């Protein structure tokens, strides 16, 4: 077998392209020297961005307790991110992991993917294939920003928020009419894996009703970096999505909102399973819809009531069928959620939030396997000034689950203003993850059918105890922060070997789930950004992490010891030019079969406004072909405002 080589001519082409982009940036940067300075709104730091995920109340970035990152729509555009998975790739203390079926999931501060909670506008979404939420299935067409809260958040959100929360905030309808259309195409350096994307968004209003409708359709063709190995490195994929948001103004300060999100994705590719090359076809469908009432009451009290329903269907077929296909067929997951909360100031300098939630999760496996469990909870949070320069947030949540009983999770955070623009932030919190329906009730298989995992209805929740302390501040056009964190995890759910059956390609190893693992994770996070003259800016972050599996004394598998990201950006409103060069480093990772060395990735992007409403863009990902999984990729397209 031979890996397709990046020929010398391809290296020259990549170097030429990079040099061309740098020349464009430099040329326009020189021209920019004669213009007035770049406006603060073009490249300003996101200090005034409104954050809601960390406390469920609106805060500016500097007033948020704990570690929070915001990824704006502008940043997503300049990464050419079309899905949430791509938008998160350069985040602080977070890596996007790939799983079976090419599912993409976030891992925050070294925790497992299942220990990070994914929300859309604060609403939960059900798991899909592999018992995971695939963020590669969530488009950014309607996304306004993504808020990432690092550290346990179970005191507000309950189960799954051990590592943190990723809250995808979508655009809200307003009193304006307009829209956008995007079209792009791309191909990798081997002339394979061609992709295309078409997306659109329209907004409008009619009296008291305002709305946003969005949708996209994307696809990619197969690609294979290794000749004649019997598998595809990239699947043939087609996905269509749609979303809508509607707001009805009732009276002053009272409105009713509703919305839906839908996606349908089909992926088809070759896999080597049980001694044969087989065609594996997956179809994943998601549908969620909600109804919400918001009210501003007397004395600055605010209330919210919401009903949320989300459904996910996943079906896998293998041709020719395998002996594991008996557990195939469609898997349907559903989540029903009702929640309410109220925030206000019952006492001077105390902002109190009270909330309650009821949630039921169901799974149906063909032909007739129905499983469910339910969860009821209440929580309270108090935000208060202890001194003029010392701000505290204290809260706790009580969850009662039909399967494992009850759980109380507290959290306390503080902000101490050392100077006007320098702050110390710290927090202590507990988190937990409830065992999933699959772990409790469903037999599943992994490693292309070689491993069978049997359920265990007697599992207990995974638990965590975490703390962090950090310093952050701003000076003129500079902003920076340094944070230390440590997580202690107990009762983690892992597989225990039971037996083996069969021989040769038909051999299967059987496991069951048990609460057997403990782990410790500690690390440092560094963030920095500066606005430079003539429209340039530099932003960067780095995370150093030390992990330990306390059962083996070894590192946790698949968690890099160092990750780092750096971006040189350029923005010129006068010339309608926007460009950036991005570099990422993913450090050494431990695996039981052997450690992998670190590697660096480089990407480039440039866009030019042709008219006030039309711009064109182009870019290249993985310029020097260093990715472990993806080849060099070229793309281009256009954005049109209506």
C-alpha positions as CSV (number, residue, x, y, z in Angstrom):
1,X,0.0,0.0,0.0
2,X,1.2,3.5,-0.8
3,X,0.2,6.8,0.6
4,X,-0.5,9.4,-2.1
5,X,2.5,11.8,-2.1
6,X,2.4,15.6,-2.0
7,X,4.7,16.0,-5.1
8,X,7.3,18.8,-5.2
9,X,5.1,20.7,-7.6
10,X,2.3,20.6,-5.1
11,X,4.6,21.9,-2.4
12,X,5.6,24.7,-4.8
13,X,2.0,25.5,-5.5
14,X,1.2,25.7,-1.8
15,X,4.3,27.9,-1.2
16,X,3.3,30.2,-4.1
17,X,-0.3,30.4,-2.8
18,X,0.9,31.3,0.7
19,X,3.3,33.9,-0.7
20,X,0.6,35.4,-2.8
21,X,-1.7,35.8,0.1
22,X,1.0,37.4,2.2
23,X,1.8,39.7,-0.7
24,X,-1.8,40.8,-0.9
25,X,-1.9,41.4,2.8
26,X,1.3,43.4,2.8
27,X,0.3,45.4,-0.3
28,X,-3.0,46.5,1.2
29,X,-1.4,47.0,4.6
30,X,1.0,49.5,3.0
31,X,-1.9,51.3,1.3
32,X,-3.7,51.3,4.6
33,X,-0.9,53.4,6.1
34,X,-2.2,56.5,4.3
35,X,-5.8,55.9,5.5
36,X,-7.4,56.7,8.8
37,X,-7.0,54.1,11.5
38,X,-9.1,51.0,11.5
39,X,-12.3,51.6,13.5
40,X,-12.7,50.0,16.8
41,X,-15.8,48.1,15.7
42,X,-13.8,46.3,13.0
43,X,-11.3,44.5,15.2
44,X,-12.2,45.4,18.7
45,X,-11.9,42.8,21.5
46,X,-15.2,41.2,22.4
47,X,-15.3,42.7,25.9
48,X,-18.8,44.1,25.3
49,X,-20.2,40.8,24.0
50,X,-23.2,39.7,26.1
51,X,-22.7,36.3,27.7
52,X,-25.6,34.3,29.1
53,X,-24.4,30.7,29.5
54,X,-22.2,31.1,32.6
55,X,-24.9,32.5,34.9
56,X,-28.2,32.4,32.8
57,X,-28.2,36.2,33.3
58,X,-26.6,38.7,30.9
59,X,-23.0,39.6,31.5
60,X,-20.1,41.3,29.7
61,X,-17.1,39.1,29.2
62,X,-15.1,40.9,31.9
63,X,-18.0,40.4,34.4
64,X,-18.4,36.7,33.8
65,X,-17.2,34.5,36.7
66,X,-15.1,31.6,35.5
67,X,-13.5,30.9,32.1
68,X,-15.6,31.7,29.1
69,X,-14.8,32.1,25.4
70,X,-17.0,33.6,22.7
71,X,-16.6,32.7,19.0
72,X,-18.4,35.3,16.9
73,X,-20.1,34.9,13.5
74,X,-17.3,37.1,12.1
75,X,-14.6,34.7,13.4
76,X,-16.5,31.7,12.0
77,X,-16.7,33.3,8.6
78,X,-13.0,34.0,8.6
79,X,-12.2,30.4,9.5
80,X,-14.6,29.3,6.7
81,X,-16.4,27.2,9.3
82,X,-19.6,25.7,8.0
83,X,-20.3,23.5,11.0
84,X,-19.9,23.9,14.8
85,X,-17.2,21.3,14.7
86,X,-15.1,23.5,12.5
87,X,-15.9,26.6,14.5
88,X,-14.5,25.1,17.7
89,X,-11.2,23.9,16.3
90,X,-9.1,26.8,17.6
91,X,-10.8,27.2,21.0
92,X,-9.0,27.5,24.3
93,X,-8.7,24.2,26.3
94,X,-10.9,22.4,23.9
95,X,-10.2,19.8,21.2
96,X,-12.6,18.4,18.6
97,X,-12.4,14.6,18.7
98,X,-13.3,12.1,16.0
99,X,-15.2,9.0,16.9
100,X,-16.7,6.0,15.1
101,X,-18.8,6.8,12.2
102,X,-16.7,10.0,11.8
103,X,-18.7,11.7,14.6
104,X,-17.2,15.0,15.8
105,X,-17.4,15.8,19.5
106,X,-15.8,18.4,21.8
107,X,-13.5,17.5,24.7
108,X,-13.1,20.4,27.3
109,X,-10.1,20.4,29.6
110,X,-9.2,16.8,28.9
111,X,-12.6,15.4,29.9
112,X,-14.4,12.9,27.7
113,X,-16.7,13.9,25.0
114,X,-19.8,12.7,26.9
115,X,-18.7,14.9,29.8
116,X,-19.3,18.2,27.8
117,X,-22.8,19.5,27.5
118,X,-24.0,20.8,24.1
119,X,-26.9,23.3,24.0
120,X,-28.7,25.3,21.3
121,X,-30.0,28.5,22.8
122,X,-29.8,26.8,26.2
123,X,-31.9,23.8,25.0
124,X,-30.6,20.3,25.2
125,X,-30.4,18.1,22.1
126,X,-30.5,14.3,22.2
127,X,-27.5,12.0,21.4
128,X,-27.3,10.3,18.0
129,X,-25.0,7.6,16.6
130,X,-22.4,6.3,19.0
131,X,-24.3,7.7,22.0
132,X,-22.8,11.2,21.2
133,X,-24.0,14.6,20.0
134,X,-22.3,15.1,16.6
135,X,-21.4,18.8,16.3
136,X,-20.4,18.2,12.7
137,X,-24.1,17.9,12.0
138,X,-24.9,21.4,13.3
139,X,-24.5,24.2,10.6
140,X,-23.5,27.7,11.5
141,X,-25.8,29.4,8.9
142,X,-28.1,30.7,11.7
143,X,-25.5,30.9,14.4
144,X,-24.8,34.3,16.0
145,X,-22.1,33.2,18.4
146,X,-20.9,30.2,20.4
147,X,-20.3,30.5,24.1
148,X,-17.9,28.0,25.7
149,X,-17.9,27.8,29.5
150,X,-14.9,25.8,30.7
151,X,-15.3,24.1,34.1
152,X,-18.2,22.2,35.8
153,X,-21.6,23.8,35.3
154,X,-23.9,21.1,36.8
155,X,-25.1,23.7,39.4
156,X,-27.1,25.2,36.6
157,X,-27.4,22.6,33.9
158,X,-27.3,19.2,35.7
159,X,-25.9,16.1,34.0
160,X,-23.1,16.1,31.4
161,X,-21.6,19.5,32.3
162,X,-18.4,18.1,33.9
163,X,-15.9,19.6,31.5
164,X,-18.1,22.5,30.6
165,X,-20.8,23.7,28.3
166,X,-20.9,24.6,24.6
167,X,-23.9,26.9,24.0
168,X,-24.7,27.6,20.4
169,X,-26.6,31.0,20.3
170,X,-28.6,31.5,17.1
171,X,-29.7,34.8,15.5
172,X,-32.8,36.4,16.8
173,X,-35.5,37.9,14.5
174,X,-35.7,41.7,14.5
175,X,-37.6,44.5,12.9
176,X,-35.7,44.4,9.6
177,X,-35.9,42.6,6.2
178,X,-32.9,41.1,4.5
179,X,-31.0,37.9,3.9
180,X,-27.7,36.4,2.8
181,X,-26.7,33.7,0.3
182,X,-23.4,31.8,0.3
183,X,-22.0,29.4,-2.3
184,X,-18.6,27.7,-2.2
185,X,-16.7,24.7,-3.5
186,X,-13.4,23.0,-2.7
187,X,-11.2,20.0,-3.5
188,X,-8.1,18.4,-1.9
189,X,-4.6,18.3,-3.3
190,X,-5.1,14.8,-4.8
191,X,-8.1,16.0,-6.8
192,X,-10.5,14.0,-4.6
193,X,-12.9,14.9,-1.8
194,X,-14.6,17.6,-3.8
195,X,-17.1,19.6,-1.7
196,X,-19.9,22.1,-2.3
197,X,-22.1,24.2,-0.1
198,X,-25.1,26.4,-0.7
199,X,-26.8,28.2,2.2
200,X,-29.2,31.0,2.6
201,X,-30.9,33.1,5.4
202,X,-33.9,35.4,5.2
203,X,-35.4,37.6,7.9
204,X,-38.5,39.8,8.0
205,X,-41.4,41.0,10.1
206,X,-45.1,41.6,9.7
207,X,-46.5,43.8,12.4
208,X,-45.8,42.2,15.8
209,X,-44.4,39.0,14.2
210,X,-40.7,38.8,13.2
211,X,-38.9,35.7,11.8
212,X,-35.7,34.2,10.5
213,X,-35.6,31.2,8.1
214,X,-32.3,29.5,7.2
215,X,-31.2,26.5,5.4
216,X,-28.2,24.9,3.6
217,X,-27.3,21.9,1.5
218,X,-23.8,20.5,1.4
219,X,-22.0,17.5,0.1
220,X,-18.6,15.9,-0.3
221,X,-17.3,13.1,-2.4
222,X,-15.1,10.1,-1.3
223,X,-11.4,10.4,-1.0
224,X,-8.7,7.9,0.0
225,X,-5.1,8.8,0.8
226,X,-3.9,5.1,0.9
227,X,-4.2,3.1,-2.3
228,X,-5.9,-0.3,-2.3
229,X,-6.4,-0.6,1.5
230,X,-10.1,-1.4,1.1
231,X,-11.4,1.6,3.1
232,X,-12.3,5.2,2.4
233,X,-10.7,8.0,4.4
234,X,-13.5,10.3,3.5
235,X,-17.1,9.3,2.9
236,X,-19.6,10.3,0.2
237,X,-21.8,12.7,2.2
238,X,-24.9,14.7,1.6
239,X,-26.7,16.8,4.2
240,X,-29.6,19.2,4.2
241,X,-30.6,21.4,7.1
242,X,-33.3,24.0,7.9
243,X,-34.0,26.2,10.9
244,X,-36.5,28.9,11.8
245,X,-37.0,31.4,14.6
246,X,-40.3,33.3,15.2
247,X,-41.1,36.0,17.8
248,X,-44.5,37.4,18.5
249,X,-44.6,40.6,20.6
250,X,-47.6,40.4,22.9
251,X,-47.3,43.5,25.0
252,X,-44.5,45.7,26.2
253,X,-41.9,43.4,27.8
254,X,-43.8,40.2,27.0
255,X,-43.2,38.0,23.9
256,X,-43.8,34.5,22.7
257,X,-41.1,32.7,20.6
258,X,-40.9,29.4,18.8
259,X,-38.5,27.7,16.5
260,X,-37.3,24.5,14.9
261,X,-34.0,22.9,13.7
262,X,-33.9,20.0,11.2
263,X,-31.1,18.1,9.5
264,X,-30.8,15.0,7.4
265,X,-27.4,13.5,6.6
266,X,-26.4,10.5,4.6
267,X,-22.8,9.1,4.7
268,X,-21.6,6.2,2.6
269,X,-18.1,4.6,2.5
270,X,-16.1,1.4,2.6
271,X,-14.9,-0.1,5.8
272,X,-12.9,-3.3,6.6
273,X,-15.2,-5.2,8.9
274,X,-14.9,-8.9,10.0
275,X,-12.3,-9.8,7.4
276,X,-14.1,-8.2,4.4
277,X,-14.4,-4.8,2.8
278,X,-18.0,-3.7,3.2
279,X,-20.1,-0.7,2.2
280,X,-21.3,1.1,5.3
281,X,-24.2,3.5,5.0
282,X,-25.5,5.8,7.7
283,X,-28.5,8.1,7.8
284,X,-28.9,10.6,10.7
285,X,-32.0,12.8,11.1
286,X,-32.5,15.4,13.7
287,X,-35.6,17.5,14.5
288,X,-36.1,19.8,17.4
289,X,-38.8,22.4,18.1
290,X,-39.7,24.6,21.1
291,X,-42.1,27.2,22.4
292,X,-41.0,29.8,24.9
293,X,-42.5,32.7,26.8
294,X,-40.4,35.6,28.1
295,X,-41.5,38.4,30.4
296,X,-40.1,41.5,32.0
297,X,-41.9,42.0,35.2
298,X,-42.1,44.8,37.8
299,X,-39.0,45.7,39.7
300,X,-36.6,44.4,37.0
301,X,-37.7,40.7,37.4
302,X,-37.4,38.5,34.4
303,X,-39.1,35.2,33.8
304,X,-38.9,32.4,31.2
305,X,-41.0,29.3,30.5
306,X,-40.0,26.9,27.8
307,X,-41.1,23.6,26.3
308,X,-38.6,21.7,24.2
309,X,-38.9,18.5,22.1
310,X,-35.9,17.0,20.2
311,X,-35.7,13.8,18.2
312,X,-32.8,12.0,16.6
313,X,-32.9,8.9,14.4
314,X,-29.8,7.0,13.3
315,X,-29.7,4.0,11.0
316,X,-26.7,2.0,10.0
317,X,-26.6,-0.6,7.2
318,X,-23.6,-2.8,6.2
319,X,-23.4,-4.6,2.8
320,X,-22.7,-7.5,2.8
321,X,-24.2,-7.8,6.3
322,X,-22.1,-8.8,9.3
323,X,-22.9,-11.0,12.3
324,X,-23.2,-7.8,14.3
325,X,-26.0,-6.5,12.0
326,X,-28.6,-8.2,14.2
327,X,-28.2,-5.2,16.5
328,X,-28.5,-2.8,13.6
329,X,-31.6,-1.1,12.3
330,X,-32.9,2.3,13.3
331,X,-32.3,3.9,16.7
332,X,-34.6,6.6,17.8
333,X,-33.7,9.0,20.6
334,X,-36.1,11.6,21.9
335,X,-35.8,14.3,24.6
336,X,-38.8,16.1,26.2
337,X,-37.9,19.1,28.3
338,X,-40.0,21.6,30.3
339,X,-38.2,24.4,32.3
340,X,-38.9,27.7,34.0
341,X,-36.9,30.3,35.8
342,X,-37.1,33.7,37.3
343,X,-34.4,36.3,38.1
344,X,-34.6,39.4,40.1
345,X,-33.2,41.4,43.1
346,X,-35.2,40.5,46.2
347,X,-32.4,42.2,48.3
348,X,-30.1,45.0,47.6
349,X,-27.0,44.0,45.6
350,X,-28.3,40.4,45.2
351,X,-29.4,39.1,41.8
352,X,-31.1,35.7,42.5
353,X,-32.1,33.2,39.9
354,X,-34.5,30.3,40.7
355,X,-35.3,27.6,38.2
356,X,-36.8,24.2,37.7
357,X,-36.6,21.6,35.0
358,X,-38.3,18.3,34.1
359,X,-36.7,16.1,31.4
360,X,-37.5,12.7,29.9
361,X,-35.3,10.8,27.6
362,X,-36.5,7.9,25.4
363,X,-34.8,5.4,23.1
364,X,-36.5,3.0,20.7
365,X,-34.4,0.3,19.0
366,X,-35.9,-1.7,16.2
367,X,-37.8,-3.9,16.3
368,X,-39.4,-3.3,19.8
369,X,-37.0,-2.2,22.4
370,X,-38.3,0.9,24.4
371,X,-36.2,2.4,27.2
372,X,-36.5,5.7,29.1
373,X,-35.6,7.6,32.2
374,X,-36.7,10.9,33.6
375,X,-35.1,13.7,35.7
376,X,-36.6,16.4,37.9
377,X,-34.5,19.3,39.2
378,X,-34.5,22.7,41.0
379,X,-31.7,25.2,41.3
380,X,-30.9,28.5,42.9
381,X,-28.1,31.0,42.2
382,X,-27.2,34.2,44.0
383,X,-24.9,36.9,42.5
384,X,-23.9,39.5,45.0
385,X,-21.3,42.1,45.9
386,X,-19.4,41.3,49.2
387,X,-17.2,44.4,48.8
388,X,-17.0,47.1,46.2
389,X,-14.3,45.1,44.4
390,X,-15.3,41.5,45.3
391,X,-18.2,39.9,43.4
392,X,-19.5,36.4,44.3
393,X,-21.8,33.9,42.5
394,X,-23.0,30.9,44.6
395,X,-25.4,28.3,43.5
396,X,-26.6,24.7,43.7
397,X,-28.8,22.3,41.9
398,X,-30.7,19.2,43.1
399,X,-31.5,16.5,40.6
400,X,-33.7,13.5,41.1
401,X,-33.4,10.8,38.5
402,X,-35.7,7.8,38.0
403,X,-32.7,5.4,37.6
404,X,-29.9,6.5,40.0
405,X,-31.6,8.6,42.6
406,X,-30.6,12.2,43.6
407,X,-27.6,14.4,43.2
408,X,-26.7,17.8,44.7
409,X,-24.1,19.9,42.8
410,X,-22.8,23.2,44.3
411,X,-20.6,25.9,42.7
412,X,-19.1,29.1,43.9
413,X,-17.2,31.7,41.9
414,X,-15.7,35.1,42.5
415,X,-14.2,38.1,40.7
416,X,-11.8,40.4,42.6
417,X,-10.9,43.7,40.9
418,X,-7.2,44.2,41.6
419,X,-7.0,47.3,39.4
420,X,-9.5,49.0,37.1
421,X,-8.5,46.7,34.2
422,X,-7.0,43.7,36.1
423,X,-9.1,41.0,37.7
424,X,-8.6,37.7,39.6
425,X,-11.2,35.1,38.9
426,X,-11.7,31.8,40.7
427,X,-14.2,29.1,41.2
428,X,-14.9,25.7,42.9
429,X,-17.6,23.4,41.6
430,X,-18.9,19.9,41.4
431,X,-20.2,18.2,38.3
432,X,-21.7,14.9,37.3
433,X,-22.7,12.8,34.3
434,X,-25.6,10.4,34.5
435,X,-25.2,7.1,32.7
436,X,-26.8,7.2,29.3
437,X,-29.6,5.0,28.1
438,X,-27.2,3.1,25.9
439,X,-24.9,2.3,28.9
440,X,-27.9,1.3,31.0
441,X,-30.0,-0.7,28.6
442,X,-28.5,-1.2,25.1
443,X,-26.0,-3.7,23.7
444,X,-23.6,-2.0,21.3
445,X,-20.5,-2.8,19.2
446,X,-17.3,-1.0,18.4
447,X,-14.1,-1.5,16.6
448,X,-15.9,-2.7,13.4
449,X,-17.8,-5.4,15.3
450,X,-14.8,-6.8,17.1
451,X,-15.9,-5.5,20.6
452,X,-19.4,-6.0,22.1
453,X,-20.5,-3.8,25.0
454,X,-23.2,-5.1,27.3
455,X,-25.4,-2.7,29.3
456,X,-25.5,-2.4,33.1
457,X,-28.7,-1.0,34.7
458,X,-26.9,-0.6,38.0
459,X,-24.5,2.2,37.0
460,X,-24.1,5.3,39.1
461,X,-23.3,8.8,37.9
462,X,-19.8,9.9,37.1
463,X,-18.7,12.7,39.5
464,X,-16.1,15.5,39.4
465,X,-14.7,18.1,41.8
466,X,-12.9,21.0,40.2
467,X,-11.3,24.4,40.9
468,X,-9.6,27.1,39.0
469,X,-7.9,30.5,39.6
470,X,-6.8,33.0,37.0
471,X,-5.8,36.6,36.3
472,X,-7.0,38.6,33.3
473,X,-6.8,42.2,32.2
474,X,-6.7,44.7,29.4
475,X,-4.3,47.6,28.6
476,X,-5.1,49.8,25.6
477,X,-5.3,47.4,22.6
478,X,-4.1,44.4,24.5
479,X,-6.0,41.7,26.4
480,X,-4.6,38.6,28.2
481,X,-5.4,36.0,30.8
482,X,-3.7,33.1,32.6
483,X,-5.7,30.4,34.3
484,X,-4.8,27.3,36.3
485,X,-7.4,24.5,36.7
486,X,-7.6,21.0,38.2
487,X,-10.3,18.4,37.9
488,X,-10.7,15.3,40.0
489,X,-13.0,12.7,38.5
490,X,-14.4,9.6,40.2
491,X,-16.7,6.7,39.4
492,X,-16.0,7.1,35.7
493,X,-17.8,4.6,33.6
494,X,-15.5,2.3,31.7
495,X,-15.6,-1.1,30.0
496,X,-14.6,-4.3,31.9
497,X,-13.6,-7.3,29.9
498,X,-15.9,-10.4,30.4
499,X,-15.1,-13.0,27.8
500,X,-14.3,-13.8,24.1
501,X,-16.2,-15.8,21.6
502,X,-15.3,-17.1,18.1
503,X,-12.0,-17.3,16.3
504,X,-10.1,-15.5,13.5
505,X,-12.0,-12.6,11.8
506,X,-15.2,-13.7,13.6
507,X,-13.6,-13.4,17.1
508,X,-15.5,-11.0,19.4
509,X,-14.5,-9.6,22.8
510,X,-17.3,-8.9,25.3
511,X,-17.3,-6.1,27.8
512,X,-19.7,-4.5,30.3
513,X,-19.9,-1.0,31.7
514,X,-18.9,-0.4,35.3
515,X,-18.0,2.6,37.6
516,X,-14.4,1.7,37.9
517,X,-12.2,4.6,36.8
518,X,-10.7,7.7,38.6
519,X,-8.7,10.4,36.9
520,X,-7.0,13.7,37.6
521,X,-6.5,16.5,35.1
522,X,-4.6,19.8,35.7
523,X,-3.4,22.5,33.4
524,X,-2.7,26.1,32.5
525,X,-4.6,28.1,29.9
526,X,-3.1,31.2,28.3
527,X,-5.0,33.7,26.1
528,X,-3.7,36.8,24.5
529,X,-4.8,39.3,21.8
530,X,-3.6,42.6,20.5
531,X,-4.7,45.2,18.0
532,X,-1.8,46.4,15.9
533,X,-1.6,49.5,13.6
534,X,-2.8,49.6,10.0
535,X,-5.5,47.0,10.5
536,X,-3.5,44.1,11.8
537,X,-4.2,42.0,14.9
538,X,-2.7,39.0,16.6
539,X,-4.7,36.6,18.7
540,X,-3.5,33.4,20.3
541,X,-4.0,30.8,23.0
542,X,-2.2,27.8,24.5
543,X,-3.1,25.0,26.9
544,X,-0.7,22.9,28.8
545,X,-2.3,19.8,30.4
546,X,-1.2,16.9,32.6
547,X,-3.6,14.0,32.9
548,X,-3.5,10.8,35.0
549,X,-5.6,7.6,35.0
550,X,-5.4,6.8,38.7
551,X,-6.0,3.1,38.0
552,X,-3.0,2.7,35.7
553,X,-0.9,5.6,36.7
554,X,-0.6,6.5,33.0
555,X,-1.8,9.5,30.9
556,X,-5.4,9.6,29.7
557,X,-5.6,8.3,26.2
558,X,-5.9,10.7,23.3
559,X,-5.5,13.9,25.3
560,X,-2.7,16.2,24.0
561,X,-0.2,17.6,26.5
562,X,0.0,20.9,24.7
563,X,-2.3,22.7,22.3
564,X,-1.7,26.2,20.8
565,X,-3.3,28.4,18.3
566,X,-2.1,31.7,16.7
567,X,-3.8,34.0,14.2
568,X,-2.5,37.0,12.3
569,X,-5.4,39.0,11.0
570,X,-5.9,41.9,8.7
571,X,-9.0,44.0,8.2
572,X,-9.5,47.0,6.0
573,X,-13.0,48.5,5.5
574,X,-11.6,51.1,3.1
575,X,-10.3,48.4,0.7
576,X,-12.9,45.7,1.6
577,X,-10.1,43.3,2.3
578,X,-10.0,40.7,5.2
579,X,-7.3,38.1,5.5
580,X,-5.7,35.9,8.1
581,X,-3.0,33.3,8.6
582,X,-3.7,30.7,11.3
583,X,-1.4,28.2,12.9
584,X,-2.2,25.4,15.3
585,X,-0.1,22.9,17.3
586,X,-1.5,19.6,18.7
587,X,1.0,18.0,21.1
588,X,1.9,14.5,22.0
589,X,-0.9,12.1,22.9
590,X,-0.8,8.8,24.8
591,X,-2.4,5.6,23.5
592,X,-2.2,2.1,24.9
593,X,-0.8,1.0,21.5
594,X,1.8,3.7,21.5
595,X,2.1,7.5,21.7
596,X,1.6,9.9,18.8
597,X,4.0,12.8,18.2
598,X,2.8,16.4,18.0
599,X,2.2,18.2,14.7
600,X,1.4,21.7,13.4
601,X,-1.2,22.9,11.0
602,X,-1.3,26.1,8.9
603,X,-4.3,27.7,7.2
604,X,-4.9,30.9,5.2
605,X,-8.0,32.8,4.3
606,X,-8.7,36.0,2.2
607,X,-11.9,37.8,1.2
608,X,-12.5,40.9,-0.9
609,X,-15.6,43.0,-1.2
610,X,-16.6,43.4,-4.8
611,X,-19.6,45.6,-4.1
612,X,-21.3,46.7,-1.0
613,X,-23.4,43.5,-1.0
614,X,-21.0,40.9,-2.7
615,X,-17.7,39.6,-1.6
616,X,-15.6,36.7,-2.8
617,X,-13.3,34.5,-0.7
618,X,-10.6,31.8,-1.0
619,X,-8.4,29.8,1.2
620,X,-6.4,26.7,1.9
621,X,-6.4,24.4,4.9
622,X,-3.5,22.4,6.1
623,X,-1.0,24.2,3.8
624,X,2.0,22.0,4.5
625,X,0.1,18.7,4.6
626,X,0.7,17.9,8.3
627,X,-2.7,16.7,9.4
628,X,-3.0,13.2,10.6
629,X,-6.4,12.7,9.0
630,X,-7.0,15.3,6.2
631,X,-5.0,16.3,3.1
632,X,-4.4,19.9,1.9
633,X,-7.7,21.4,1.0
634,X,-8.4,24.4,-1.4
635,X,-11.7,26.3,-1.5
636,X,-13.4,29.4,-2.8
637,X,-16.8,31.0,-2.9
638,X,-19.0,34.1,-2.5
639,X,-21.2,35.8,0.0
640,X,-24.2,37.9,-1.2
641,X,-26.3,40.1,1.0
642,X,-29.8,40.7,0.0
